[in-house]
């Protein structure tokens, strides 16, 4: 069984890599952005889906070590 510190470091590395990737890409294509006058509405639908998939994979991998 993996130790908790190793799991936390792995999750941290994954989030760090994802953060660097998003900084390099900039805005994720597919996110919804409306600008009209002084009003701006931003809904990161694609970003939410990507984060959900990554978290699902991580949690699935972690559940196999129990």
C-alpha positions in Angstrom: 0.0 0.0 0.0 1.3 3.5 -0.9 1.9 5.8 1.9 -0.2 9.0 2.3 2.7 11.4 1.7 3.6 9.7 -1.6 0.0 9.9 -2.7 -0.2 13.6 -1.8 3.1 14.3 -3.7 1.7 12.5 -6.7 -1.5 14.5 -6.7 0.5 17.7 -6.2 2.7 16.9 -9.2 -0.3 16.3 -11.3 -1.9 19.6 -10.3 1.4 21.4 -10.9 1.7 20.0 -14.4 -1.9 20.8 -15.2 -1.4 24.4 -13.9 1.7 24.9 -16.0 -0.1 23.4 -19.1 -3.0 25.8 -18.6 -0.7 28.8 -18.2 1.1 27.9 -21.5 -2.1 27.3 -23.4 -3.9 30.4 -22.0 -7.6 30.1 -22.3 -8.9 26.6 -22.9 -10.8 26.4 -26.2 -14.4 25.7 -25.7 -14.9 27.8 -22.6 -17.9 30.2 -22.9 -17.1 33.9 -22.7 -19.7 36.6 -23.2 -18.8 40.3 -23.2 -21.4 43.0 -23.7 -20.7 46.5 -22.5 -19.6 46.5 -18.9 -20.8 42.9 -18.4 -18.7 39.8 -18.7 -19.9 36.2 -18.2 -17.3 33.4 -18.2 -18.3 29.7 -17.9 -15.4 27.3 -18.0 -17.3 24.2 -19.1 -14.4 22.5 -20.9 -12.1 23.2 -18.0 -14.6 21.7 -15.6 -14.9 18.6 -17.7 -11.1 18.2 -17.9 -10.6 18.7 -14.2 -13.4 16.2 -13.5 -11.8 13.5 -15.7 -8.4 14.0 -14.1 -9.8 13.8 -10.6 -11.8 10.7 -11.5 -8.7 9.0 -12.8 -6.7 9.9 -9.7 -9.4 8.7 -7.3 -9.9 5.5 -9.3 -6.1 4.8 -9.1 -6.1 5.6 -5.4 -9.1 3.2 -4.7 -7.2 0.3 -6.3 -4.4 0.6 -3.7 -6.8 -0.1 -0.8 
